[in-house]
Amino acid sequence: METQTGPTCFTVNVTVLFSNYKRSGQILISLRILTEERTCTGRIMSQDVEELVESVRAGSLVLNIIVILVCLLSSCLCGRSLHRARILKQKVEKQYKKLQMSDCMQFVNLWYVLMIVGDACIIAGSIFKSLLEFRAISSSSSNSNACGMLLGLGGLMAWVGSLRYLDFFKGFSVLIVTMKEAFSKVMRFMVCALVMYMGFLFCGWLVLGPYHIKFRHFSTAFECLFSLVNGDDMFGTFAATESEDIGLWFFSRIYLYSFISLFVFCVLSLFISLFTETYDTLQTYFKDGFPKTSLHRFLEQCEEEVENYPCKLCCDSFCERCQLDESEEEKIES
């Protein structure tokens, strides 16, 4: 029986909703469209075109298999490196002492973790793509969106992962090193800013929700305040308040002025200053050298002990010259 590329049929359900559940006089109109795939038969292309489509699908399948194999190889190599780093950390802890969290993180290459996650997304997206092309699963919008998100995230992580090669060049690694060094400070600052942000968010949602289209829902209120921080559509936010209550009008103005002044002029400026301070500090480090951690001091001590035999304090994971057999050690002691 000849394979035919038949049509794809959908049932479309359209719903128009007029919402006045807030009883505020503002009626929200929303349009919702749901599509559901249906099984149907028929021929929409000629035999020659169908054969061409089948050959294209076969080529796409081969390409997907190659991509999956390459991603599997990449993930295995990255996992192997992470496993060796874990073994190395355990040996250092046996020879040295319990390492701090900052020292332990030096054994974990986050680039490898990023590449493994990206490879997993690409593998899952490629499998989804093959199943959709051969109609093994429904080609609904949800499945297509899932496939697109997996491939998109995988591509994003692959491109971001390529930045690790710029670490070999001093001038190009400034951005990566700056973000890495400022990460802890930025996260602590973001926690404090988020607490204040949530206070303004709940206040605006509860008070202005019935009278302001942008604060009607919690998610839209969050998006509105985030847009205001970035200076987007400020006049429209002020003008959208619809109420005859003069007290509510004054409250909305004081609320918006306070939020914009605090977050745009204070919080956002401090956020930028964190990166600026870190960048200036790194410029000094590039000239005078980076500060040494306890792990680096231990390695220097190990190198000194190697030069001054015997090396009792050395870690054999770092110093190959410390791997002396018992007979050689007895000769040195004698």
Buried (B, 14 or more C-beta within 10 A) or exposed (E): EEEEBBEEEEEEEEEEEEEEEEEBEBEEEEEEEEEEBEEEEEEEBEEEEBBEBEEEBEEBBEEBEEBBEEBEEBBEEBBEBBEEBEEBBEBBBEBBEEBEEEBBEEBEBEBBBBBBBBBBBBBBBBBBBBBBBEEEEBBBBEBBEBBEBBBEBBBEBBEEBEBBEBEEEEEEBBEBBBEEBBEEEBEEBBEEBEEEBEEBBEBBBEBBBBBBBBBBEBEBBBEBBEBBBEEEBEEEBBEBBBBEEEEBBEBBEEBBEEBBEBBBEEBBEEBEEBBEEBBEEBEEEBEEEEEEBEBEEBBEBBBEBBEEEBBEBBBBBBBEEBEBEEEEEEEEEE
